[in-house]
Amino acid sequence: MTLDDAIRLTEILLGFAFVQQSLEHLVANYAERLLFSARLLLAVLLIIGFQTVWTSALLLLLGLLMLLRFQGPYNGGADRMGLLILSCLCLVAIAPTQQWKEVAFGYLAVQLVLSYFISGWVKLVNKDWRNGRALRDVFQFSAYPVSESLRRWVAYPRLLLLMSWAVILFELLFPLALLSTIGLLIVLVVAAVFHFANACLFGLNRFFWIWIAAYPSILWFQQRFVIIALSH
């Protein structure tokens, strides 16, 4: 995957993520509808490839205005990832040389890898995650729309313990996927399925598209990583 192809694919996927997020706010108060209607329009323009540099810059500016409006990233990690992707796209656009474009886009890939690894490390040092209690609490007490059949999983502590460690190990070992193109593809598919399951089970739908939008950067970065490694 070339750098230009990865950037364009990132723009398209990010546009879809913003469309999905914006549609949720079109039934809110007037000021909020106005804000997200503008974001919806810009997201569509980003998808079709209309003046992507200016569109990304306006989306970034709109994202900063939303930080003021909601007094921070009201949707947590998904909003922060969206701003990170937009920032990297804008940096790529203004980079004076091809090398600096690669540095800016590669930074997004590195941050994506760290997002999984750090998440795994935080879980590892958390006793409740190591003994499975954190996952039991998610199913038993979560305010998200978990079905009653899934809540019954709390009766199987060994299964939840196994699931807890599966998530921890997957996230901690995520950086190793950079060593193999096929391995990376498999890992990204697994990660996408994980985010999709969280969207279906717990209502964390924003994380699915926004993290997927960053995947082209790591696919491109892995190819560059292998080329650099072989050249040395």
N, C-alpha and C positions, 0 to 999 in steps of 0.2 A: 504494500500500500504506500503510495507516494504521499508526501507531506500535503500537497494540495488536495488530494482525494480525502485524506484523513480530516483535514480542516473542514472541507465541504460537508462531509458526512456528520461531523460534530455539529455543524450549524443546523442541519436538517433535524437531527435527533433532539437538539436543544430546543428548536422551534416547536416540535411536537410536545415536549415536556411543558413548555410555557403555555401552549394552547390548552392543554389539559388542566393546568393549574388555574388559568384565567377563567375558564368556563365555570369553575366552581364559585366565582365571585360575582357573576352577572345577576345574581338575585339579591345582592347586598344593598346597602344604602347608596345614595347617588354618588357621593364622593368616591367610594370604593369601586362602584361600577365604572366610573369614568377612568380611574387609575388602571383597572384591569382590562378595560376595553382597549385602551391604548396599547397595553402589553400584548393583548390578543392580536391586534392589527400588526404590530411590529414582529410578532412571532410568525405570522403567516408570511410576511415579507421575507423573513429570514429563511423560511422553508423553501420558498420559490427562488431564492437567490437574488433578490432585488437590493442592490446597494448594500451588500452584507456588512461592509466596514462601518458605514454610518448607522445601519440598523443595529448592529451589535453595540455600538457606542451609546445609542439612545436607550437600548434595553439595559445597559449597565447603569446609565444615569437614572432610569426609572427604578431599577433595583435599589439604588441608593436612596431614592425618595421613599421607597417602601420601608426601608430601615427606619427612617424618621417617622413615617406614618404609623408603623406598628411597634416603634421603640425597640427595634432589634429584629433579627431573623425569626419571625413569628413561627415559622415551620422548621426551625432548627437546622439540622444538617443539610436538608434538601435545598434550602435557600442559600446556605453558604456555598454549597457545591455549584449552584447556578451562577452565583456571583464570581466564583473562581473560574469557571469555564468562560464566562463573558470577559473577565479580565485578561485571561490568556489569549483569547481571540483578538482582543483589542491590541494587546502587546505584539502579537504576530503581525497585525496589520500595519503597525507603525515601526516595526523593526527595520533598521537601515540595511541589513545584509541578510543573506540566506542563513548564515550561521546563527545570527541572533533570533531569527524566526524559529529555528529548530530548538534553540534554548528555551524560548518562551513556550512553545508547544510541548517540549519535553518536560517542562516544569509541571504541566497539568498531569502528565502521565505519572511522574514521581509522586505527586500529591494523591493521585488515585491509589497507587500502591500503598502509600502510607495510611490512607483512610482505612484500608482493610487491616493492615498490620497493627496499627495502633489500637483499633477496635478490639482485635484479638488479644493484645497485651493487657488492655484495661480489664477485659473479662478474665484473663488468666490470674491477675493479682486480686481479683474479687472472689472472696471465699464463697459467696452465694452462687456464683457462676460455676466454680469448681465442684461444688457439691450438688448442683442441679436445682437448688432452691429458687434461683432467679427465674429460671424458665418455668418452674411450677407456679410462681407468683404471676407470671405473664398470663398463663392460661386461666388461673383461678380468679385473679382480682383485676385483670386488665379492663379498662373502660372501652376498649376497642370491641367491635362486633364479632367476638369469637362465638361460634355456635356452641350449643349445649353439648353436642357430641364431642367437640374438641376439649371442652372443659373437663370432660371425664378422663382426659389423659393424666390429670394430676394423681389418679389412682395407680399410675405406673411410674413410680419414681426412678426405677432403673432405666427405663426407656428415655425419660427426660434427662437423666444424667448422661446417657450416651449421646443424646442430641446436643447437649451443652458442650461436651468435649469435641464433638464433630465440628461445631461452629467455631470453637476456639482454635482448634488445630488448622482448620481451613483458612481462617483469617491470618494466623501467624505464618503459615507456609505459603501464603499468596505470592510473596516476592520471588519465590523459586520458580514460578511459572515463566518468568522472563528468560529462563534458560532454554526454553523450547517453544517453537511456534505452535506446534500441535498441542503441547501441554497448556499453553496460554489460552488457546481457543477453547479447550475443554474446561479449564478453570473459569473462563468468562461465561460460558454457557451455564455452568453450575451456579455461579454467582447471580446470573440473571434469573435463573429459576428460583433461587433463594429470595431475591427481591420481589419477584412476582408472587411467590407464596405469602410473603409478608403483606403484600398489597391485598391479596384475597382474604387472608385470615384475620389480619389486624388493622386493615384500612390504611396501611402505610403506602398509599398509591403514588405519592409524589416521589418517593425514593427510587422507584423502578425506572421511570423514564430519565430522570436527571443523572443517575449513575450510568445508565446505558449510554447516555450522550457523551460520556467521557471515555468510553471504551475504544473508539478509534484512535485516540491519542496513545494508548498503551500498545495497541496493535502496531502502530507506526514506530513507536519507541523501541519495541522489542526487536524489530527488524534492524534499526539503527544500532541497537545494543550488540546484536550478533555481528553485524558488519565491522563495527569498531573492534570487537573482541578478536575477530579473525584476522584483522589487519595488524594486530599486535602479537 
